[in-house]
């Protein structure tokens, strides 16, 4: 899959590889299908996802909700690859609120038999896939999803790229090119894990108004479940209370933006998911201050996205990512679903 999704600038080479694999039977074209995917997280929890073709909708229709800003460079690379391969090579990850639907029991029914594919990924996590041909089950799932908004969990750049490609490729309303490959997870799934991303600033004055904390562990424990951030500077920890509903938004609005003024945050921020690494960067002089965050409340993220608001970069990190290579969706404009 790396030969397809990371070909450097050899986009035509990736397209030739894809076609050769189809011709040789390395890849097999399925009939119209949906897929149920499970991954065992290694901590007693399992995440269950639906993999399907999701109709591409412009953001202004408020069906597909973004929560992060995107940058031009990655979109140009992905669009060049899409033009060459005419394929959605790996699923974009979306979240939905399935509380008022029958989707949960439908997905549970689908896994009452042996999986069609089972394997262990490079992290040692067990993955399973069920193939469900188009029938009354797929119709019921489509009907259950139809009234819902979906939040982009991972893949903002690729979604906008696929949307641009669809306009470029054209085709009727149900053409393959009008859909993207999607992995969809219920917000209430017990195996859905979102992790925080901590910030290290390379410049800026000290922050005042926080409560002293004795250690990193004490700092992280103090901000858990609260609208607050931890701070580390000059060998000292503190807990900074914030006003509002989502800590990552308020940290940028109330603290980081004020410290940086008109300077772009992306020029002065480093990101890490390892809080100890953030402390080490400050101690080594890579940065001057570290800011620690708890995992964001996903319902708050969905609520803000529903209001049309975007979050700062690196606001969410979902783990583990779905593996590439299980399913590929062709983006032909002359074939319809």
C-alpha positions as CSV (number, residue, x, y, z in Angstrom):
1,X,0.0,0.0,0.0
2,X,2.9,2.4,0.6
3,X,3.7,2.0,-3.1
4,X,0.2,3.5,-3.8
5,X,-0.3,6.1,-1.0
6,X,3.2,7.4,-0.7
7,X,4.8,7.2,-4.2
8,X,6.7,10.5,-3.8
9,X,6.1,12.4,-7.0
10,X,5.7,9.3,-9.2
11,X,1.9,9.5,-9.3
12,X,1.7,7.7,-12.7
13,X,3.8,4.9,-11.2
14,X,1.3,4.4,-8.4
15,X,-1.5,4.3,-11.0
16,X,0.4,1.6,-13.0
17,X,1.0,-0.4,-9.9
18,X,-2.7,-0.3,-9.0
19,X,-3.8,-1.4,-12.4
20,X,-1.2,-4.2,-12.5
21,X,-2.4,-5.5,-9.2
22,X,-6.0,-5.6,-10.5
23,X,-5.0,-7.4,-13.6
24,X,-2.9,-9.9,-11.7
25,X,-5.6,-10.6,-9.1
26,X,-3.6,-9.2,-6.2
27,X,-6.7,-6.9,-5.7
28,X,-10.2,-8.3,-6.3
29,X,-13.2,-6.1,-7.2
30,X,-16.1,-6.8,-4.9
31,X,-19.8,-6.5,-5.8
32,X,-21.5,-3.5,-4.2
33,X,-20.8,-4.1,-0.5
34,X,-20.5,-2.5,2.9
35,X,-18.0,-3.7,5.5
36,X,-17.9,-4.0,9.3
37,X,-14.5,-3.6,10.8
38,X,-13.3,-4.4,14.4
39,X,-10.0,-3.8,16.1
40,X,-9.0,-5.1,19.5
41,X,-7.2,-2.4,21.3
42,X,-5.2,-4.6,23.6
43,X,-6.8,-3.2,26.8
44,X,-9.9,-5.3,26.8
45,X,-11.8,-2.9,24.5
46,X,-12.9,-3.4,20.9
47,X,-13.8,-0.6,18.4
48,X,-16.4,-1.4,15.8
49,X,-16.6,0.6,12.6
50,X,-18.7,0.7,9.4
51,X,-16.8,1.0,6.1
52,X,-18.9,2.3,3.2
53,X,-19.1,4.8,0.3
54,X,-20.1,8.2,1.7
55,X,-21.6,10.8,-0.6
56,X,-19.4,13.9,-0.9
57,X,-21.2,17.0,0.4
58,X,-19.8,20.6,0.5
59,X,-19.3,21.9,4.0
60,X,-21.9,24.6,3.6
61,X,-24.7,21.9,3.5
62,X,-23.8,21.0,7.1
63,X,-23.9,17.3,6.5
64,X,-20.1,16.6,6.7
65,X,-18.6,18.7,9.5
66,X,-15.0,19.7,9.6
67,X,-13.3,20.8,12.9
68,X,-9.8,21.7,11.7
69,X,-8.3,24.1,9.2
70,X,-6.4,22.6,6.3
71,X,-3.2,23.7,4.4
72,X,-2.7,23.9,0.7
73,X,0.4,21.7,0.2
74,X,-1.0,18.4,1.3
75,X,-4.1,18.9,-0.8
76,X,-2.1,19.5,-3.9
77,X,-0.2,16.2,-3.4
78,X,-3.3,14.2,-2.7
79,X,-5.1,15.7,-5.7
80,X,-2.3,14.8,-8.1
81,X,-2.3,11.2,-6.8
82,X,-6.1,11.0,-7.1
83,X,-6.0,12.2,-10.7
84,X,-3.5,9.5,-11.6
85,X,-5.1,6.6,-9.7
86,X,-8.7,7.6,-9.9
87,X,-9.2,5.9,-6.5
88,X,-9.9,6.6,-2.9
89,X,-7.0,4.5,-1.6
90,X,-7.7,4.5,2.1
91,X,-10.7,5.4,4.2
92,X,-11.4,8.8,5.7
93,X,-12.5,8.5,9.3
94,X,-15.8,10.0,10.4
95,X,-17.8,10.0,13.7
96,X,-21.6,10.0,14.0
97,X,-24.1,10.1,16.9
98,X,-26.0,6.9,16.7
99,X,-28.0,7.1,19.9
100,X,-31.4,7.6,18.2
101,X,-30.8,5.0,15.5
102,X,-30.8,1.2,15.0
103,X,-27.2,1.3,13.8
104,X,-25.6,-0.3,16.8
105,X,-27.8,-3.5,16.8
106,X,-27.4,-3.7,13.0
107,X,-23.6,-3.7,13.2
108,X,-23.8,-6.2,16.1
109,X,-25.9,-8.5,13.9
110,X,-23.2,-8.4,11.2
111,X,-20.5,-9.8,13.3
112,X,-22.4,-12.9,14.5
113,X,-20.4,-15.1,12.1
114,X,-16.7,-15.6,11.4
115,X,-15.0,-12.6,9.8
116,X,-14.1,-12.7,6.1
117,X,-10.6,-11.3,6.9
118,X,-8.6,-11.4,10.1
119,X,-5.0,-10.3,10.7
120,X,-2.6,-8.7,13.1
121,X,-1.3,-5.2,12.3
122,X,2.3,-3.9,12.9
123,X,1.3,-2.8,16.4
124,X,0.1,-6.3,17.3
125,X,-3.5,-5.3,17.3
126,X,-6.1,-7.8,16.0
127,X,-8.2,-6.6,13.1
128,X,-11.3,-8.2,11.6
129,X,-13.4,-7.4,8.5
130,X,-16.8,-8.6,7.5
131,X,-18.1,-8.2,3.9
132,X,-21.8,-7.6,3.5
133,X,-23.2,-7.7,0.0
134,X,-25.9,-5.2,-0.9
135,X,-29.2,-6.4,0.6
136,X,-31.8,-5.5,3.2
137,X,-29.0,-5.0,5.8
138,X,-27.1,-2.5,3.8
139,X,-30.4,-0.7,3.0
140,X,-31.3,-0.5,6.7
141,X,-27.8,0.9,7.5
142,X,-28.0,3.5,4.7
143,X,-31.5,4.5,6.0
144,X,-30.1,4.8,9.6
145,X,-27.2,7.0,8.5
146,X,-29.2,9.2,6.1
147,X,-30.5,11.8,8.6
148,X,-27.2,12.1,10.5
149,X,-24.4,14.6,10.4
150,X,-20.9,13.2,10.4
151,X,-17.8,14.8,11.9
152,X,-14.4,14.3,10.2
153,X,-12.2,12.6,12.7
154,X,-9.2,12.2,10.5
155,X,-8.7,13.2,6.8
156,X,-9.7,16.8,6.4
157,X,-7.2,17.4,3.6
158,X,-8.2,14.2,1.8
159,X,-11.9,15.0,2.1
160,X,-11.5,18.4,0.5
161,X,-9.2,16.9,-2.1
162,X,-11.8,14.2,-3.0
163,X,-14.5,16.9,-3.1
164,X,-12.4,18.9,-5.6
165,X,-11.8,15.8,-7.6
166,X,-15.5,15.0,-7.8
167,X,-16.2,18.4,-9.3
168,X,-13.4,18.0,-11.7
169,X,-14.4,14.4,-12.8
170,X,-18.1,15.1,-13.0
171,X,-20.5,12.2,-13.6
172,X,-24.1,11.6,-12.6
173,X,-25.3,12.1,-9.0
174,X,-24.6,8.5,-8.1
175,X,-21.3,8.1,-9.9
176,X,-18.5,6.4,-8.1
177,X,-16.6,9.7,-8.3
178,X,-19.3,11.4,-6.2
179,X,-18.5,9.3,-3.1
180,X,-15.5,8.7,-0.9
181,X,-14.3,5.7,1.0
182,X,-15.4,6.2,4.7
183,X,-14.8,4.5,8.0
184,X,-17.6,5.6,10.4
185,X,-17.6,5.2,14.1
186,X,-20.3,5.8,16.7
187,X,-19.4,8.5,19.2
188,X,-20.6,6.2,22.0
189,X,-18.4,3.2,20.9
190,X,-16.5,2.2,24.1
191,X,-13.4,1.5,22.0
192,X,-13.2,5.0,20.5
193,X,-10.1,6.5,21.8
194,X,-9.1,10.2,21.4
195,X,-5.8,11.4,22.8
196,X,-4.6,14.9,23.6
197,X,-1.8,16.7,21.8
198,X,0.4,18.9,23.9
199,X,2.0,22.2,22.7
200,X,5.5,23.5,23.2
201,X,6.1,27.2,22.4
202,X,9.4,28.3,21.0
203,X,9.0,31.9,22.2
204,X,6.8,33.9,24.6
205,X,6.7,35.3,28.1
206,X,5.7,33.4,31.2
207,X,2.0,32.8,32.0
208,X,0.6,34.0,35.3
209,X,-2.6,33.2,37.2
210,X,-2.1,29.4,37.5
211,X,-2.0,27.2,40.6
212,X,1.4,25.5,41.4
213,X,1.7,21.8,40.8
214,X,4.4,19.5,42.1
215,X,5.0,17.2,39.2
216,X,3.9,16.3,35.6
217,X,1.7,13.5,36.9
218,X,0.0,15.9,39.4
219,X,-0.5,18.4,36.6
220,X,-2.0,15.9,34.2
221,X,-4.3,14.6,37.0
222,X,-5.4,18.1,37.9
223,X,-6.6,19.0,34.3
224,X,-8.4,15.7,33.7
225,X,-12.0,16.3,32.7
226,X,-11.7,20.1,33.3
227,X,-11.5,23.2,31.1
228,X,-7.9,23.8,32.1
229,X,-4.4,23.4,30.8
230,X,-1.1,22.5,32.5
231,X,2.0,24.7,32.0
232,X,5.7,23.9,32.4
233,X,8.3,26.6,32.3
234,X,11.7,27.1,34.0
235,X,11.4,23.8,35.9
236,X,8.0,24.6,37.4
237,X,4.5,23.2,36.8
238,X,1.2,24.9,37.2
239,X,-2.4,24.4,36.4
240,X,-4.2,27.1,34.5
241,X,-8.0,27.3,34.7
242,X,-9.7,28.5,31.5
243,X,-13.2,29.9,30.9
244,X,-15.3,28.2,28.3
245,X,-16.3,24.7,27.1
246,X,-13.3,23.2,25.3
247,X,-9.8,23.5,26.8
248,X,-7.9,23.4,23.5
249,X,-9.9,26.2,22.0
250,X,-9.7,28.4,25.2
251,X,-6.0,27.7,25.6
252,X,-5.4,29.2,22.1
253,X,-7.9,32.0,22.5
254,X,-7.1,33.1,26.1
255,X,-3.3,32.3,26.3
256,X,-1.4,31.4,23.1
257,X,-2.9,34.0,20.8
258,X,-2.3,36.7,23.4
259,X,1.3,35.6,23.9
260,X,2.0,35.5,20.2
261,X,0.1,38.6,19.1
262,X,0.0,38.8,15.3
263,X,2.6,36.1,14.9
264,X,1.4,32.8,13.3
265,X,1.0,30.0,15.9
266,X,2.3,27.5,13.4
267,X,5.7,29.3,13.3
268,X,6.1,29.1,17.1
269,X,4.4,25.8,18.2
270,X,5.7,22.3,18.3
271,X,3.3,19.4,19.0
272,X,3.7,16.1,20.8
273,X,1.4,13.4,22.3
274,X,4.1,12.6,24.8
275,X,3.9,14.9,27.8
276,X,7.3,13.8,29.1
277,X,8.8,14.7,25.7
278,X,7.2,18.2,26.0
279,X,9.0,18.7,29.3
280,X,12.2,17.4,27.8
281,X,12.0,19.9,24.9
282,X,11.7,22.8,27.4
283,X,14.5,21.5,29.6
284,X,16.8,21.2,26.5
285,X,15.9,24.7,25.2
286,X,14.0,23.5,22.2
287,X,11.0,25.5,23.5
288,X,10.4,27.9,26.4
289,X,7.0,26.7,27.7
290,X,5.0,23.5,27.4
291,X,1.2,23.4,27.6
292,X,-0.6,20.2,28.5
293,X,-4.2,19.3,27.6
294,X,-6.6,16.5,28.5
295,X,-8.4,14.5,25.7
296,X,-11.1,16.7,24.2
297,X,-14.8,16.1,24.8
298,X,-16.0,14.8,21.5
299,X,-19.6,15.9,22.0
300,X,-18.2,19.5,22.5
301,X,-16.2,19.1,19.3
302,X,-19.3,17.9,17.4
303,X,-21.3,20.8,18.8
304,X,-18.8,23.4,17.8
305,X,-18.4,21.9,14.4
306,X,-22.2,22.0,14.0
307,X,-22.0,25.7,14.7
308,X,-19.5,26.1,11.9
309,X,-16.5,26.7,14.2
310,X,-13.1,25.2,13.5
311,X,-10.6,24.2,16.2
312,X,-6.9,24.9,16.3
313,X,-4.5,22.5,14.5
314,X,-3.8,19.2,16.2
315,X,-6.9,19.4,18.4
316,X,-7.8,15.7,18.2
317,X,-5.8,12.5,17.7
318,X,-7.8,9.3,17.3
319,X,-6.0,6.0,17.9
320,X,-5.5,3.5,16.5
321,X,-5.8,4.6,12.9
322,X,-7.6,2.2,10.5
323,X,-5.0,0.2,8.5
324,X,-4.6,1.0,4.8
325,X,-5.3,-1.6,2.2
326,X,-8.4,-3.4,3.5
327,X,-10.7,-1.6,1.0
328,X,-10.2,0.7,-2.0
329,X,-12.9,2.7,-3.7
330,X,-12.6,3.5,-7.4
331,X,-13.6,7.0,-8.4
332,X,-14.9,6.3,-11.9
333,X,-17.2,9.0,-13.2
334,X,-18.9,6.6,-15.7
335,X,-20.0,3.9,-13.1
336,X,-22.8,4.3,-10.6
337,X,-23.5,2.9,-7.2
